Amino acid sequence: MSKKVLILLGHPDAETYSGAMATAYETSSRNAGHEVRRVNLGELSFDPILHKGYKVIQELEPDLLQLQESFRWADHIALFYPNWWNTMPALLKGLFDRFWIPGFAFNFNKQTKKIEQHLKGKSARVVVTAGTISPLKTWWRYGDFTNEIQHGILEFAGIKTKVSVYGPCEKVDEACRDKWLQEVAKLGEKAS
Protein backbone atom coordinates (compact mmCIF):
# COMPACT_ATOMS: atom_id res chain seq x y z
CA MET A 1 0.00 0.00 0.00
CA SER A 2 1.36 3.39 -0.99
CA LYS A 3 2.07 5.92 1.78
CA LYS A 4 2.79 9.64 2.00
CA VAL A 5 6.32 9.79 3.39
CA LEU A 6 8.08 12.80 4.86
CA ILE A 7 11.86 12.52 5.14
CA LEU A 8 13.55 14.98 7.49
CA LEU A 9 17.33 15.08 7.42
CA GLY A 10 18.21 16.43 10.87
CA HIS A 11 21.91 16.92 10.18
CA PRO A 12 22.68 20.54 9.26
CA ASP A 13 24.98 19.26 6.47
CA ALA A 14 23.36 17.09 3.79
CA GLU A 15 26.76 15.85 2.55
CA THR A 16 27.22 13.37 5.42
CA TYR A 17 26.56 9.72 6.15
CA SER A 18 23.23 10.74 7.72
CA GLY A 19 22.47 12.44 4.41
CA ALA A 20 23.44 9.32 2.48
CA MET A 21 21.10 7.24 4.65
CA ALA A 22 18.26 9.69 4.05
CA THR A 23 18.92 9.51 0.31
CA ALA A 24 18.94 5.68 0.34
CA TYR A 25 15.61 5.72 2.18
CA GLU A 26 14.17 8.36 -0.16
CA THR A 27 15.24 6.57 -3.36
CA SER A 28 13.82 3.21 -2.31
CA SER A 29 10.58 4.83 -1.06
CA ARG A 30 10.06 6.57 -4.40
CA ASN A 31 10.93 3.41 -6.34
CA ALA A 32 8.36 1.48 -4.29
CA GLY A 33 5.63 3.94 -5.32
CA HIS A 34 5.36 6.00 -2.15
CA GLU A 35 4.69 9.74 -2.42
CA VAL A 36 7.73 11.42 -0.86
CA ARG A 37 8.63 14.87 0.43
CA ARG A 38 12.13 15.59 1.72
CA VAL A 39 13.25 18.39 4.00
CA ASN A 40 16.92 19.09 4.76
CA LEU A 41 17.39 20.91 8.06
CA GLY A 42 20.35 22.91 6.77
CA GLU A 43 18.22 24.45 4.01
CA LEU A 44 15.51 25.80 6.32
CA SER A 45 15.42 29.45 7.33
CA PHE A 46 14.23 29.98 10.92
CA ASP A 47 15.36 31.23 14.32
CA PRO A 48 16.05 28.10 16.42
CA ILE A 49 15.91 29.97 19.72
CA LEU A 50 12.73 29.97 21.76
CA HIS A 51 13.37 33.43 23.19
CA LYS A 52 10.51 33.59 25.74
CA GLY A 53 9.96 29.89 26.29
CA TYR A 54 6.28 29.10 25.83
CA LYS A 55 5.07 32.28 27.55
CA VAL A 56 4.93 33.90 24.12
CA ILE A 57 4.55 31.83 20.96
CA GLN A 58 6.90 33.31 18.36
CA GLU A 59 5.50 33.84 14.91
CA LEU A 60 6.49 30.88 12.77
CA GLU A 61 8.63 31.51 9.72
CA PRO A 62 7.30 30.25 6.34
CA ASP A 63 9.63 27.22 6.39
CA LEU A 64 8.24 26.14 9.78
CA LEU A 65 4.65 26.57 8.62
CA GLN A 66 5.47 24.44 5.55
CA LEU A 67 7.06 21.79 7.76
CA GLN A 68 3.96 21.66 9.96
CA GLU A 69 1.86 21.18 6.83
CA SER A 70 4.18 18.35 5.70
CA PHE A 71 3.83 16.61 9.08
CA ARG A 72 0.04 16.85 8.82
CA TRP A 73 0.19 15.52 5.23
CA ALA A 74 2.45 12.54 5.98
CA ASP A 75 1.38 9.03 6.91
CA HIS A 76 4.96 8.19 7.84
CA ILE A 77 7.92 10.32 8.91
CA ALA A 78 11.55 9.24 8.53
CA LEU A 79 14.01 11.30 10.57
CA PHE A 80 17.79 11.00 10.18
CA TYR A 81 20.41 12.60 12.43
CA PRO A 82 23.78 11.96 14.12
CA ASN A 83 24.19 11.35 17.85
CA TRP A 84 26.04 14.42 19.12
CA TRP A 85 26.75 14.48 22.86
CA ASN A 86 24.09 11.82 23.46
CA THR A 87 21.31 13.76 21.79
CA MET A 88 20.30 15.34 18.50
CA PRO A 89 22.15 18.30 16.94
CA ALA A 90 21.25 21.63 18.58
CA LEU A 91 19.72 23.00 15.37
CA LEU A 92 17.36 20.02 15.17
CA LYS A 93 16.35 20.51 18.82
CA GLY A 94 15.78 24.20 18.07
CA LEU A 95 13.57 23.19 15.14
CA PHE A 96 11.36 21.09 17.42
CA ASP A 97 11.36 23.81 20.08
CA ARG A 98 9.97 26.23 17.52
CA PHE A 99 7.46 24.27 15.44
CA TRP A 100 6.34 21.43 17.78
CA ILE A 101 3.95 23.68 19.65
CA PRO A 102 0.55 23.49 21.32
CA GLY A 103 -2.22 23.60 18.76
CA PHE A 104 -0.12 21.82 16.15
CA ALA A 105 1.35 18.65 17.68
CA PHE A 106 -0.61 18.52 20.93
CA ASN A 107 -2.74 20.41 23.43
CA PHE A 108 -3.09 20.15 27.16
CA ASN A 109 -6.76 19.92 28.08
CA LYS A 110 -7.10 21.89 31.32
CA GLN A 111 -10.49 20.34 32.10
CA THR A 112 -9.55 16.68 31.70
CA LYS A 113 -5.87 17.24 32.63
CA LYS A 114 -4.89 15.09 29.65
CA ILE A 115 -2.66 15.57 26.63
CA GLU A 116 -4.53 15.72 23.32
CA GLN A 117 -2.28 14.18 20.67
CA HIS A 118 -2.90 15.79 17.27
CA LEU A 119 -0.68 13.50 15.17
CA LYS A 120 -2.17 10.11 16.09
CA GLY A 121 -2.38 7.52 13.35
CA LYS A 122 1.03 8.38 11.93
CA SER A 123 4.20 6.32 12.18
CA ALA A 124 7.85 7.29 12.28
CA ARG A 125 11.28 5.77 11.81
CA VAL A 126 14.18 7.55 13.48
CA VAL A 127 17.63 6.63 12.17
CA VAL A 128 20.52 7.76 14.33
CA THR A 129 24.18 7.46 13.38
CA ALA A 130 26.88 7.18 16.03
CA GLY A 131 30.43 8.30 15.26
CA THR A 132 33.22 6.80 17.32
CA ILE A 133 31.58 4.79 20.11
CA SER A 134 29.26 1.87 19.47
CA PRO A 135 25.59 2.55 20.19
CA LEU A 136 25.55 -0.28 22.75
CA LYS A 137 28.52 1.17 24.68
CA THR A 138 26.93 4.61 24.59
CA TRP A 139 23.64 3.23 25.89
CA TRP A 140 25.47 1.24 28.59
CA ARG A 141 27.43 4.28 29.80
CA TYR A 142 24.88 7.08 29.42
CA GLY A 143 21.44 5.55 29.01
CA ASP A 144 18.91 5.78 26.20
CA PHE A 145 20.04 8.64 23.97
CA THR A 146 16.96 8.30 21.74
CA ASN A 147 14.39 8.69 24.52
CA GLU A 148 13.98 12.42 23.90
CA ILE A 149 13.04 12.10 20.21
CA GLN A 150 11.02 8.90 20.49
CA HIS A 151 9.05 9.38 23.68
CA GLY A 152 9.44 13.05 24.57
CA ILE A 153 8.64 14.48 21.13
CA LEU A 154 7.16 12.14 18.51
CA GLU A 155 5.14 9.74 20.67
CA PHE A 156 4.08 12.64 22.92
CA ALA A 157 2.14 13.89 19.87
CA GLY A 158 0.75 10.42 19.08
CA ILE A 159 3.23 9.24 16.41
CA LYS A 160 4.08 5.54 16.79
CA THR A 161 7.87 5.51 16.53
CA LYS A 162 10.62 2.97 15.88
CA VAL A 163 14.32 3.76 16.24
CA SER A 164 17.33 2.32 14.41
CA VAL A 165 20.87 3.20 15.49
CA TYR A 166 23.97 2.56 13.38
CA GLY A 167 27.58 2.89 14.41
CA PRO A 168 30.33 3.46 15.14
CA CYS A 169 30.30 4.88 11.62
CA GLU A 170 33.84 6.25 11.80
CA LYS A 171 35.37 2.89 12.74
CA VAL A 172 33.84 0.55 10.15
CA ASP A 173 34.82 -0.15 6.57
CA GLU A 174 32.90 0.82 3.43
CA ALA A 175 31.42 -2.68 3.12
CA CYS A 176 29.75 -2.27 6.52
CA ARG A 177 28.54 1.23 5.66
CA ASP A 178 27.10 -0.09 2.37
CA LYS A 179 25.33 -2.90 4.25
CA TRP A 180 23.74 -0.33 6.58
CA LEU A 181 22.64 1.76 3.59
CA GLN A 182 20.97 -1.34 2.12
CA GLU A 183 19.17 -1.99 5.42
CA VAL A 184 17.88 1.59 5.47
CA ALA A 185 16.82 1.28 1.81
CA LYS A 186 14.72 -1.78 2.73
CA LEU A 187 13.02 0.28 5.45
CA GLY A 188 12.33 2.99 2.87
CA GLU A 189 10.85 0.50 0.43
CA LYS A 190 8.28 -0.52 3.08
CA ALA A 191 7.98 3.04 4.46
CA SER A 192 8.60 1.59 7.89
N, C-alpha and C positions, 0 to 999 in steps of 0.2 A: 504494500500500500504506500502510495506516495505521500510524503510529508513536506511541510513548509519548515525549512531548516535555517536557523540563524547561526552563523559562525562569528564569534567574537574573539579576535586575537588580542589577548591582554598583555602582550609584550609591547613596549613602546616602539621597538624596532622590528619591522616585518622580516628583515633579512637575518633570521636566527633559526635555530632548530625548532623552537616553538612555532615560528612562522612556517617552516617546512611541514610540520605536523598538521597545522591548520590547512595548508594547501593540499596535503594528501587526503585529508578528510573531505574538503570541499570538492576536489576532483572526483572522488569516488561517489559522493552524494549526488553530484550532478549526473554522472554517468549512470547511476541507478534510477534516474528519473525524478529525484526530489527537486523541489523548487528551493533555491538557495539564495540567501543574502549573506554577504560577508562585510564585517566591519573591522577595520584595523585601528586599535586604540591610538597609535601614533599619528593617525591622520585626522583625528577629531579635534575640533577647536572648542575648548571649554575651560573654565576656571575650576581646577580640582579641589579648591579649598572651600570648605563649608564655614564661611566667615563668622556666622552667628549661631552655629549649631542648628538646631531645629526650631529655635525661637522665631526665626524669620526664614521663610522659604525663599531662597534666591530665585530670581527669574531664570528659567532654563534657556540655555543657548539653543539655536536651531539644531545642532548636531545631537544634543541630548533629547530634544523632543522627537527627532527622527529615530533615535535608538529606542525610546519608549514605544513608539509605534511599531518598530520591528519586533520587540519583545511581545507585544500584544498579538502581532500577526503570526508569530512562529508557533508551530506545534512542538518543536524540539530546538534546544539551544545547545551549541557546542562551544565551550570556552577553553581557550588554550593560554597558559602563562607559565613562566618559570617560578620556581620556589626561591625567593630572595629573603634571607633572614627569617626563614620559617613562616613566610606568608606570601601574599601576592605583591607585585610591584606597587609602589606608592601611588603611581598615576592610576592604576586600575582600582585601587581602594578609593581614591578620590573620585573616580567615575561613579562608583556605587554610592558613595556619600552624597553625590549631587543628584543623581537621577532616580535612585531607588527610594522614593519618598512616599509618605502617606498620600493616599488617593490614587497612586499609580500601582505600586506593588502590594500594598496592604493598607489597612486602617485598623485603629484600635477602637473598638466599640465601647464607649464609656458606660453604657447601660448594662451590657452583658459581661463586660470586663474580659472580652475575648478578642483575639486577633482575627480580622477578616482578611483572608488570603485572596488577592485578586488575580493570581496567575495559576490557579489550580487547573489541573488537566494537562499541563505541559510537562515535558521531560527535559532533562539536561544531562550532558556528559561534560565533565570537567577533566581536562588533560593537563597535568602538571609535570614539568620537566625539572629534574634535580641535577645540579652541576657536578660537584666533586664528591659528595657523600651519598651513599646509597639511601634510597627512600626508607628502607627498613631501619638502618642505623639512625637516621634523622628522627624517625618516629620513636625509636627506642630511647634516644637521649632527650628529646624535647616534646614528645607527645604528637597528637594528631595535628599536622600543619595544614590540613584541608578542612578542618571543622568550621572555620569562619565562612568560607565560601559555600560549603555544602549545607550546613545546618543554619548558620547565622544569617545568611543572605538568601540563597535560592529556595531552600525548603521553607524558610520563614514566610515566603510569599506563596507557597503552595506548589512549587516546582519539584517534582520527583527527580532526584539527582543521583547519578553514579559518578564515581571518581576513578580515574586511572592515573598512576604516577609512574614515570619512566626515569631511570637514572642509575648510576651517575653518568650523565651524558658526556662529560669531559674525559672519562676514563675508559670508554669502550671504543671498539674499532668500528669502522664504517659498516661492516657486515651486521653488527648488532644494531646500529642506528637504522639501517635499511629494514631490518626485521621489525623494529618498532614502528617505522613508517607504514609498513604493510599491515600491521595490527590495527593501527589507527585508521587506515584506509578501509579495512573491513568494518570497523565501527561506523564510518561514514556511509558506506554502502547501505547499511541497515538503518541509518539515522538513529543510532542507539549510543 
